[in-house]
């Protein structure tokens, strides 16, 4: 079930990146159409997306945070394994579990802080300063969701290590190492 949740968040992150691309493409095409109209002495249609920079920034932040858990599971985060590689298997496993739990604690704190900020933004109806007022609770909520999933993924990895299993990120790293 957790793997499907991580995959769903990755799909949402990919969809968010695709939405950024579509918005930028529409803006570029709008500028090209305006230039072509000016060259032909026609009225410019003025196709623009107001607050594009804000939309893009908020969508990008949502994509990054929604992708944290799935990227961990896929072995995409940078891990420094110098110490773990020289330790005996049991010690390496417990060190990995401890590091995962420490990361989960940090991610949990970040989730809690982000959730408080999103709740404040919602309660005070805070919006962005751009031409299009975007409720700040929306991007902050996506950030909170991504951080919460990341904390769960780290706890999942710690539990898997403590039980003697291979966490998903390690299995992905092994597949990558074997392919090389």
C-alpha positions as CSV (number, residue, x, y, z in Angstrom):
1,X,0.0,0.0,0.0
2,X,2.8,2.4,0.9
3,X,4.6,1.8,-2.4
4,X,1.4,2.7,-4.3
5,X,1.1,5.9,-2.2
6,X,4.7,6.8,-3.0
7,X,4.1,6.0,-6.7
8,X,0.9,8.1,-6.7
9,X,2.9,11.1,-5.2
10,X,5.5,10.6,-8.0
11,X,2.8,10.7,-10.6
12,X,1.4,13.9,-9.1
13,X,4.9,15.4,-9.1
14,X,5.3,14.4,-12.8
15,X,1.9,15.9,-13.6
16,X,2.9,19.1,-11.8
17,X,6.1,19.4,-13.9
18,X,4.0,18.7,-17.0
19,X,1.6,21.5,-16.0
20,X,4.6,23.9,-15.7
21,X,5.7,22.9,-19.2
22,X,2.2,23.5,-20.6
23,X,1.9,26.9,-18.9
24,X,5.3,28.0,-20.2
25,X,4.6,26.7,-23.7
26,X,1.3,28.6,-23.8
27,X,3.1,31.8,-22.7
28,X,5.8,31.3,-25.4
29,X,3.3,30.6,-28.1
30,X,1.3,33.7,-27.0
31,X,4.4,35.9,-27.4
32,X,5.1,34.4,-30.8
33,X,1.6,35.0,-31.9
34,X,1.8,38.6,-30.7
35,X,5.0,39.2,-32.6
36,X,3.6,37.6,-35.7
37,X,0.5,39.8,-35.5
38,X,2.7,42.9,-35.1
39,X,4.8,42.0,-38.1
40,X,1.6,41.6,-40.2
41,X,0.1,44.9,-38.8
42,X,-2.7,43.0,-37.1
43,X,-4.0,43.6,-33.6
44,X,-2.2,41.4,-31.0
45,X,-4.4,39.0,-29.2
46,X,-2.3,39.4,-26.0
47,X,-2.2,35.8,-24.9
48,X,-0.5,35.8,-21.5
49,X,-0.7,33.9,-18.3
50,X,-0.8,36.4,-15.4
51,X,1.3,35.4,-12.4
52,X,3.1,32.7,-14.5
53,X,6.2,33.0,-12.3
54,X,4.2,32.4,-9.1
55,X,2.3,29.5,-10.7
56,X,5.5,28.0,-11.8
57,X,7.3,28.5,-8.5
58,X,4.4,27.0,-6.5
59,X,4.0,24.1,-8.9
60,X,7.7,23.4,-8.8
61,X,7.8,23.4,-5.0
62,X,4.8,21.0,-4.9
63,X,6.6,18.7,-7.4
64,X,9.8,18.6,-5.5
65,X,8.2,17.8,-2.2
66,X,5.7,15.3,-3.6
67,X,8.7,13.5,-5.2
68,X,10.7,13.1,-2.1
69,X,9.3,9.7,-0.9
70,X,9.2,8.1,-4.3
71,X,12.7,9.3,-5.1
72,X,14.0,7.8,-1.9
73,X,12.4,4.5,-2.7
74,X,13.9,4.5,-6.2
75,X,17.4,5.1,-4.8
76,X,17.6,8.6,-6.2
77,X,18.7,10.4,-3.1
78,X,22.5,10.9,-2.6
79,X,23.7,8.6,0.2
80,X,27.2,8.6,1.6
81,X,27.9,4.9,2.2
82,X,31.6,5.0,3.2
83,X,31.0,3.9,6.8
84,X,28.2,1.4,6.0
85,X,30.3,-0.4,3.4
86,X,33.1,-1.2,5.9
87,X,31.0,-2.2,8.8
88,X,29.8,-5.7,9.4
89,X,26.3,-6.4,8.0
90,X,24.5,-6.3,11.4
91,X,26.2,-3.0,12.4
92,X,25.6,-1.5,9.0
93,X,21.9,-2.5,9.2
94,X,21.4,-0.9,12.6
95,X,23.3,2.3,11.6
96,X,21.2,2.5,8.5
97,X,18.0,2.2,10.6
98,X,19.2,4.8,13.0
99,X,20.1,7.2,10.2
100,X,16.7,6.6,8.7
101,X,14.9,7.3,12.0
102,X,17.0,10.5,12.5
103,X,15.9,11.6,9.0
104,X,12.3,10.7,9.8
105,X,12.5,12.8,12.9
106,X,13.8,15.8,10.9
107,X,11.2,15.2,8.2
108,X,8.5,14.9,10.9
109,X,9.5,18.2,12.4
110,X,9.5,19.9,9.0
111,X,6.0,18.3,8.3
112,X,4.7,19.7,11.6
113,X,6.1,23.2,11.0
114,X,4.8,23.2,7.4
115,X,1.4,22.0,8.5
116,X,1.2,24.8,11.1
117,X,2.1,27.4,8.4
118,X,-0.5,25.9,6.0
119,X,-3.2,26.0,8.7
120,X,-2.3,29.7,9.5
121,X,-2.5,30.6,5.8
122,X,-5.9,28.9,5.6
123,X,-7.3,30.5,8.7
124,X,-6.1,34.0,7.7
125,X,-7.0,33.5,4.0
126,X,-3.4,34.4,3.0
127,X,-2.9,34.8,-0.7
128,X,0.1,35.5,-3.0
129,X,0.9,39.1,-4.0
130,X,0.8,38.5,-7.8
131,X,-1.9,39.5,-10.3
132,X,-3.7,36.3,-9.6
133,X,-4.2,35.8,-5.8
134,X,-3.2,32.2,-5.1
135,X,-4.3,30.9,-1.7
136,X,-1.0,30.1,0.0
137,X,-2.5,27.1,1.9
138,X,-2.6,25.2,-1.4
139,X,1.2,25.1,-2.2
140,X,1.9,24.8,1.5
141,X,-0.5,21.9,1.8
142,X,1.3,20.1,-1.1
143,X,4.6,20.7,0.6
144,X,3.3,19.3,3.9
145,X,1.9,16.2,2.1
146,X,5.2,15.6,0.4
147,X,7.1,16.0,3.7
148,X,4.7,13.7,5.5
149,X,5.1,11.0,2.8
150,X,8.9,11.4,3.0
151,X,8.8,10.9,6.8
152,X,6.7,7.8,6.4
153,X,9.1,6.4,3.7
154,X,12.0,6.9,6.1
155,X,10.2,5.1,8.9
156,X,9.3,2.4,6.4
157,X,13.0,2.0,5.5
158,X,14.1,2.0,9.2
159,X,11.5,-0.7,10.0
160,X,12.5,-2.8,7.0
161,X,16.2,-2.6,8.0
162,X,15.4,-3.4,11.7
163,X,13.5,-6.5,10.6
164,X,16.4,-7.7,8.5
165,X,14.9,-6.8,5.1
166,X,16.3,-4.8,2.3
167,X,14.8,-1.3,1.9
168,X,13.5,-0.3,-1.5
169,X,16.3,2.3,-2.0
170,X,19.0,-0.4,-1.4
171,X,17.4,-2.8,-3.8
172,X,17.3,0.0,-6.4
173,X,20.9,0.8,-5.8
174,X,21.9,-2.8,-6.1
175,X,20.1,-3.1,-9.5
176,X,21.9,0.1,-10.7
177,X,25.3,-1.2,-9.5
178,X,24.7,-4.6,-11.3
179,X,23.7,-2.8,-14.5
180,X,27.0,-0.9,-14.6
